[in-house]
Amino acid sequence: MLQVNYIRQNRDAVLERLAVKNFSQIQIVDDVIALDDERKKLQAEFDNTQARVNSASKEIGNLMRQGKKDEAESLKAEVASLKTNIDPLKAQMADVEKRLIDQLLLIPNLPAAEVPKGKTPEDNELVREGGEKPTLADGAVPHWELTTKYKLIDFELGTKITGSGFPMYTGQGAKLQRALVQYFLDFNTAAGYVEYLPPFMVNEESAYGTGQLPDKEGQMYHATADNFYLIPTAEVPVTNVYRDTILKEDDLPIKMTAYSPCFRREAGSYGKDVRGLNRLHQFEKVEIIQIVHPGKSYETLDTMVAHVEKLLQSLELPYRILRLCGGDMGFASAITYDLEVYSAAQQRWLEVSSVSNFENFQTNRLKCRFKDANGKTQLTHSLNGSSLALPRIVAALLENNQMADGIMLPKVLHSYFRAQLIM
């Protein structure tokens, strides 16, 4: 959530940056300023009324001690009249404050200066590529045929039990999932991230804290009886570890990693892009999250992108890194880098990680702060990244490494999978 004072002091710059994100409801910016004016006016009226009540109450005591009963009674009547205004003022202030917050929650984070303009994925900027695209032998097939051939995933069984987009992993397929999760967690903890295993449902406050609400209600599964939300990523519960917290500067940076299943309705998804593992309603992912000093968040962003890049290199997958344009970025992000792997059988790039800097957008909602060396309280910055999302990694591993007699896994997975080949 943006800070009101920043919006007031930088109105034109805010409008300019929101245009980069293709935000159309720009009148909300002026609505916020107007509501803040109203809030300040009411606060001043309340403070003045309360101050007059307090001073008059003291004066009444003095007058009574001096025997000036009539003057004291007159002041008592004034105080009684003033007090009748206090509760209505409180109610007006609460109403204006709620309307102000409701409007602020509708404004997305401002994109950083280096975010390119654009509306669609075609406008994203290529940062760099790595690895070599494999040349497949004649007869190579996409992963949804390989998972059937080697009995790794039963998509029809998952549809029978739950619905489409909920695959059932079996045999070596389930084993590969487990191997990848453990490898990713080990890779992250070796880099200093502390492992968490969070709840897989969160309350409304947690979903607001990281910006899923009120932006993505339609994309989350909602357990209405208890008002819990199934998490779309481990970012949501893990970042909320530090909601309503004041840290010490020496506590920073805080580095966390977590495995979780992820649940996304993916409303409106259809067509060839949803075949097999390309787009699911439930999938597994390992996440990295950092809470950092605001002066170091962009340095941290670079290290997190490099960390995920090394992970892809270790899996021997061809990849590319994109800087997302304003129109393709998430609501809460100030800047996002997508990392994609090349799927040789499908001959297309598949997104497997997004690494984002939210600056203080999330931490303002979360009230995650720290005291600096001078004792001043400041908002921290938060960042997160996929490290990694499993489905499309599995798709690329199967397709790119298929052979006539099996699927060769990269060396780093041999000890985790306890075999070199899927046969």
Secondary structure, 3 states (H helix, E strand, C coil): CCCHHHHHHCHHHHHHHHHHCCCCCCHHHHHHHHHHHHHHHHHHHHHHHHHHHHHHHHHHHHHHHCCCHHHHHHHHHHHHHHHHHHHHHHHHHHHHHHHHHHHHCCCCCCCCCCCCCCCCHHHCEEEEEECCCCCCCCCCCCHHHHHHHCCCEEHHHHHHHCCCCCCEECCHHHHHHHHHHHHHHHHHHHCCCEEECCCCEECHHHHHHCCCCCCCHHHCCEECCCCEEECCCCHHHHHHHHCCEEEEHHHCCEEEEEEEEEECCCCCCCCHHHCCCCCCCEEEEEEEEEEECHHHHHHHHHHHHHHHHHHHHHCCCCEEEEECCHHHCCCCCCEEEEEEEEECCCCEEEEEEEEEECCCHHHHHHCEEEECCCCCEEECEEEEEEEEEHHHHHHHHHHHCEECCEEECCHHHHHHHCCCEEC
